[in-house]
Amino acid sequence: MDKLDRFLDRADRLMEKLERTLPKFATGGAPNWEAAHAFRWEQGRLVSVSHPHRIGLTDLLAIDKQKQLINQNTKQFVQGHTANNVLLTGSRGTGKSSLVKALLNEYAPEGLRLIEVGKLALADLPHIIAQVSGRPERFILYCDDLSFNADEPGYQALKAALDGSLVAFSDNLLIYATSNRRHLMPESMQDNLATKYVGDEIHPAESVEEKISLSERFGLWVSFYPFMQDEYLEIVAHWLRHFGLTGEMDEAARQAALQWTIQRGSRSGRVGWQFARDWAGRQ
């Protein structure tokens, strides 16, 4: 009996560990869709975001081409037409995440809703699809700063949901993902060494094909690039006006803004916004 008791005790402890690692799906039903325009998927349920970021499309400068492409895709989607899942890639701080938030503010009155999902929660995609299926609203599933290793569970779940899963993808749901990596996964020199050349044809290694296959499932790729100095200063001037400093940016502010980029090692919209907050506060 002592051996049986020890075995049962170990089994109970193992079950407790499993319960802590598995997602806990709520039994309280769907959220109040009228309470908010933005939601987060947390511990198996949708949680409303009471105060989402209020940035507008006109606040995003020096990315006009990217705005046009993604705005058109989103407009088609909101109006009930066909549209593509979107992958926004490129330099940090150039407006990828802000653009998605600005689109929510632009189209929320027309029924657009945003659901933010962390990388680890992507394994729950079938449950999220079930929650929104049949709803009159249009949903963007938003994955920020996305990157994977091949053995992570969210990688296969997202890959299957985008193309090839037996679970039908809801017509009122698109996936918008941002990443600093074009192919969402780390790339190594070993991948290139395994590439084969047959005559004049190049045959990528299986590891390369695997890394490309996920990003190719997004119908629209939009790239973001580092800003030129004049573009950066235009962004700084915009945010200085936003924070209440009227008139043209003087030489002192201009030099301080450029020095700020040297300290941060980056010339981006985020850095310009951060400088403007600091400079306006000092004034």
C-alpha positions as CSV (number, residue, x, y, z in Angstrom):
1,M,0.0,0.0,0.0
2,D,2.9,2.4,0.7
3,K,4.1,2.0,-2.9
4,L,0.6,2.6,-4.2
5,D,0.2,5.7,-2.0
6,R,3.5,7.1,-3.2
7,F,2.5,6.4,-6.8
8,L,-0.8,8.2,-6.4
9,D,0.9,11.1,-4.7
10,R,3.3,11.5,-7.6
11,A,0.5,11.2,-10.1
12,D,-1.4,14.0,-8.3
13,R,1.7,16.3,-8.4
14,L,2.2,15.6,-12.1
15,M,-1.4,16.5,-12.9
16,E,-1.1,19.7,-11.0
17,K,2.0,20.6,-13.1
18,L,0.1,19.8,-16.3
19,E,-2.9,21.9,-15.2
20,R,-0.6,24.9,-14.7
21,T,1.0,24.6,-18.1
22,L,-2.2,24.0,-20.2
23,P,-4.3,26.9,-21.2
24,K,-7.3,27.5,-18.9
25,F,-10.3,28.2,-21.2
26,A,-12.9,30.4,-19.7
27,T,-16.5,29.1,-19.3
28,G,-18.1,32.5,-19.1
29,G,-18.9,32.7,-22.8
30,A,-18.1,35.4,-25.3
31,P,-17.0,38.9,-24.2
32,N,-19.2,42.0,-24.3
33,W,-18.4,43.0,-27.9
34,E,-20.0,46.5,-27.3
35,A,-17.7,47.3,-24.4
36,A,-14.5,47.9,-26.4
37,H,-13.0,47.9,-29.9
38,A,-9.8,46.1,-28.8
39,F,-9.3,42.9,-27.0
40,R,-6.4,40.7,-25.8
41,W,-6.4,36.9,-25.7
42,E,-5.3,36.0,-22.2
43,Q,-5.4,32.6,-20.5
44,G,-8.0,31.2,-22.9
45,R,-10.4,34.2,-23.0
46,L,-10.9,37.5,-24.6
47,V,-10.3,40.5,-22.3
48,S,-11.4,44.0,-23.4
49,V,-8.9,46.8,-23.7
50,S,-10.5,49.9,-22.2
51,H,-8.0,52.5,-23.3
52,P,-6.4,51.5,-26.6
53,H,-3.7,53.7,-28.2
54,R,-5.3,56.7,-29.9
55,I,-2.8,57.3,-32.7
56,G,-4.2,58.3,-36.0
57,L,-3.1,57.7,-39.6
58,T,-2.1,61.3,-40.0
59,D,0.4,61.0,-37.2
60,L,2.4,58.5,-39.2
61,L,4.8,60.3,-41.5
62,A,7.4,59.1,-44.1
63,I,5.6,55.8,-44.7
64,D,3.0,56.9,-47.2
65,K,3.4,53.9,-49.6
66,Q,3.1,51.4,-46.7
67,K,0.0,53.3,-45.3
68,Q,-1.6,53.2,-48.7
69,L,-1.1,49.5,-49.2
70,I,-2.3,48.4,-45.8
71,N,-5.1,51.0,-45.6
72,Q,-6.5,49.7,-48.9
73,N,-6.4,46.1,-47.8
74,T,-8.1,47.0,-44.5
75,K,-10.8,49.1,-46.3
76,Q,-11.6,46.1,-48.5
77,F,-11.9,43.9,-45.5
78,V,-14.1,46.2,-43.5
79,Q,-16.4,46.7,-46.5
80,G,-16.9,42.9,-46.8
81,H,-14.7,42.3,-49.8
82,T,-11.8,39.9,-50.1
83,A,-8.5,40.9,-48.5
84,N,-5.2,39.4,-47.5
85,N,-3.4,38.6,-44.3
86,V,-0.6,41.1,-43.8
87,L,3.1,40.8,-42.7
88,L,4.7,44.0,-41.8
89,T,8.5,43.7,-41.6
90,G,11.6,45.9,-41.3
91,S,13.5,48.3,-39.1
92,R,12.4,48.8,-35.6
93,G,10.5,52.0,-34.6
94,T,9.4,52.8,-38.1
95,G,5.6,52.5,-37.5
96,K,4.6,48.9,-38.1
97,S,2.7,48.4,-34.8
98,S,1.5,52.0,-34.8
99,L,0.0,51.6,-38.2
100,V,-2.1,48.6,-37.1
101,K,-3.4,50.6,-34.1
102,A,-4.1,53.6,-36.3
103,L,-6.2,51.5,-38.6
104,L,-8.3,50.3,-35.7
105,N,-9.0,53.9,-34.8
106,E,-9.8,54.7,-38.4
107,Y,-12.3,51.9,-39.0
108,A,-13.7,51.0,-35.5
109,P,-16.9,53.1,-36.3
110,E,-17.4,50.8,-39.3
111,G,-17.2,47.6,-37.3
112,L,-13.5,46.8,-37.2
113,R,-12.2,45.1,-34.0
114,L,-8.6,44.2,-33.0
115,I,-7.6,41.1,-31.0
116,E,-4.0,41.1,-29.8
117,V,-2.5,37.6,-29.4
118,G,0.9,36.8,-28.0
119,K,3.2,34.3,-29.7
120,L,2.7,31.7,-27.0
121,A,-1.1,31.9,-27.3
122,L,-1.1,31.3,-31.1
123,A,-1.7,27.6,-30.3
124,D,-5.2,28.7,-29.2
125,L,-6.1,30.0,-32.7
126,P,-8.9,27.5,-33.3
127,H,-10.6,28.7,-30.1
128,I,-10.3,32.3,-31.1
129,I,-11.7,31.6,-34.6
130,A,-14.7,29.8,-32.9
131,Q,-15.3,32.9,-30.7
132,V,-15.6,35.4,-33.6
133,S,-17.1,33.1,-36.3
134,G,-20.5,34.4,-37.4
135,R,-20.1,37.8,-35.7
136,P,-21.1,40.9,-37.8
137,E,-17.9,42.7,-36.8
138,R,-14.6,42.4,-38.8
139,F,-11.7,41.2,-36.7
140,I,-7.9,41.7,-37.1
141,L,-5.9,39.2,-35.2
142,Y,-2.8,41.3,-34.3
143,C,0.6,39.6,-33.5
144,D,3.3,42.1,-32.6
145,D,7.1,41.5,-32.9
146,L,6.6,38.0,-34.2
147,S,9.5,35.6,-34.5
148,F,9.8,31.9,-34.0
149,N,12.1,28.9,-33.5
150,A,10.9,25.9,-35.6
151,D,10.0,23.8,-32.5
152,E,7.7,26.4,-30.9
153,P,4.0,25.4,-30.8
154,G,2.7,28.7,-32.1
155,Y,4.7,28.4,-35.3
156,Q,2.9,25.3,-36.5
157,A,-0.5,26.7,-35.3
158,L,-0.1,29.9,-37.2
159,K,1.2,28.1,-40.3
160,A,-1.8,25.8,-40.3
161,A,-4.3,28.6,-39.7
162,L,-3.0,30.7,-42.6
163,D,-3.1,27.9,-45.1
164,G,-3.8,24.2,-44.8
165,S,-5.7,23.7,-41.6
166,L,-8.8,21.5,-41.4
167,V,-10.3,24.3,-39.2
168,A,-12.1,26.7,-41.6
169,F,-10.7,30.2,-41.3
170,S,-13.5,32.7,-40.5
171,D,-14.4,35.2,-43.3
172,N,-14.5,38.0,-40.8
173,L,-11.0,37.5,-39.5
174,L,-7.6,38.5,-40.9
175,I,-4.1,38.2,-39.3
176,Y,-1.8,41.2,-39.2
177,A,1.7,40.4,-37.9
178,T,4.7,42.6,-37.4
179,S,8.3,41.4,-37.3
180,N,11.9,42.6,-37.7
181,R,12.5,39.4,-39.6
182,R,11.3,38.9,-43.1
183,H,11.0,35.2,-42.7
184,L,10.0,35.2,-39.0
185,M,12.7,32.7,-38.1
186,P,16.4,32.9,-37.5
187,E,18.6,32.3,-40.5
188,S,22.1,30.7,-40.3
189,M,25.0,30.2,-42.6
190,Q,24.4,26.5,-42.4
191,D,21.2,27.0,-44.3
192,N,23.0,28.4,-47.3
193,L,25.7,25.7,-47.2
194,A,23.0,23.1,-47.6
195,T,21.7,24.7,-50.8
196,K,22.2,22.5,-53.8
197,Y,23.0,23.5,-57.4
198,V,21.7,21.3,-60.2
199,G,23.0,22.6,-63.5
200,D,21.8,26.2,-63.6
201,E,19.1,25.7,-61.1
202,I,19.3,26.5,-57.4
203,H,17.5,24.2,-55.0
204,P,17.2,25.7,-51.5
205,A,17.8,23.4,-48.5
206,E,14.7,22.1,-46.7
207,S,15.5,24.3,-43.7
208,V,15.3,27.4,-46.0
209,E,12.1,26.2,-47.5
210,E,10.6,25.7,-44.0
211,K,11.6,29.2,-43.0
212,I,10.2,30.8,-46.1
213,S,6.9,28.8,-46.1
214,L,5.4,30.6,-43.1
215,S,5.9,34.2,-44.4
216,E,4.7,33.2,-47.9
217,R,1.3,32.3,-46.4
218,F,0.8,36.1,-45.8
219,G,-0.8,37.5,-49.0
220,L,0.6,41.0,-48.5
221,W,4.1,41.8,-47.5
222,V,5.0,45.4,-46.6
223,S,8.5,46.4,-45.8
224,F,9.6,49.4,-43.6
225,Y,13.0,51.1,-43.9
226,P,15.2,53.4,-41.8
227,F,14.3,57.1,-42.1
228,M,16.5,59.7,-43.8
229,Q,17.5,62.6,-41.7
230,D,15.0,65.0,-43.2
231,E,12.2,62.5,-42.7
232,Y,13.2,62.0,-39.0
233,L,13.2,65.8,-38.5
234,E,9.8,66.1,-40.1
235,I,8.5,63.5,-37.6
236,V,10.1,65.4,-34.7
237,A,8.4,68.6,-35.8
238,H,5.1,66.9,-36.0
239,W,5.3,65.5,-32.5
240,L,6.5,68.8,-31.1
241,R,3.4,70.5,-32.5
242,H,1.3,67.6,-31.0
243,F,2.8,68.3,-27.6
244,G,1.9,72.0,-27.8
245,L,5.0,73.7,-29.2
246,T,3.8,76.0,-32.0
247,G,5.8,77.5,-34.8
248,E,8.8,76.2,-36.7
249,M,11.4,74.0,-35.1
250,D,14.4,76.2,-34.2
251,E,18.0,75.3,-34.6
252,A,18.5,74.4,-31.0
253,A,15.7,71.8,-31.2
254,R,17.0,70.5,-34.5
255,Q,20.5,70.0,-33.2
256,A,19.2,68.4,-30.0
257,A,17.0,66.0,-32.1
258,L,20.0,64.9,-34.1
259,Q,22.1,64.4,-31.0
260,W,19.3,62.3,-29.6
261,T,19.6,59.9,-32.5
262,I,23.3,59.5,-31.9
263,Q,22.7,58.6,-28.3
264,R,20.0,56.1,-29.2
265,G,21.8,54.6,-32.2
266,S,18.6,54.8,-34.3
267,R,16.8,57.3,-36.5
268,S,13.2,56.2,-36.3
269,G,9.7,57.5,-35.7
270,R,9.7,56.0,-32.2
271,V,13.0,57.9,-31.4
272,G,11.5,61.1,-32.8
273,W,8.4,60.7,-30.6
274,Q,10.5,60.1,-27.6
275,F,12.7,63.1,-28.2
276,A,9.7,65.4,-28.7
277,R,8.2,64.2,-25.4
278,D,11.4,65.0,-23.6
279,W,12.0,68.4,-25.4
280,A,8.4,69.6,-24.9
281,G,8.5,68.7,-21.3
282,R,11.7,70.7,-20.8
283,Q,10.1,73.7,-22.4
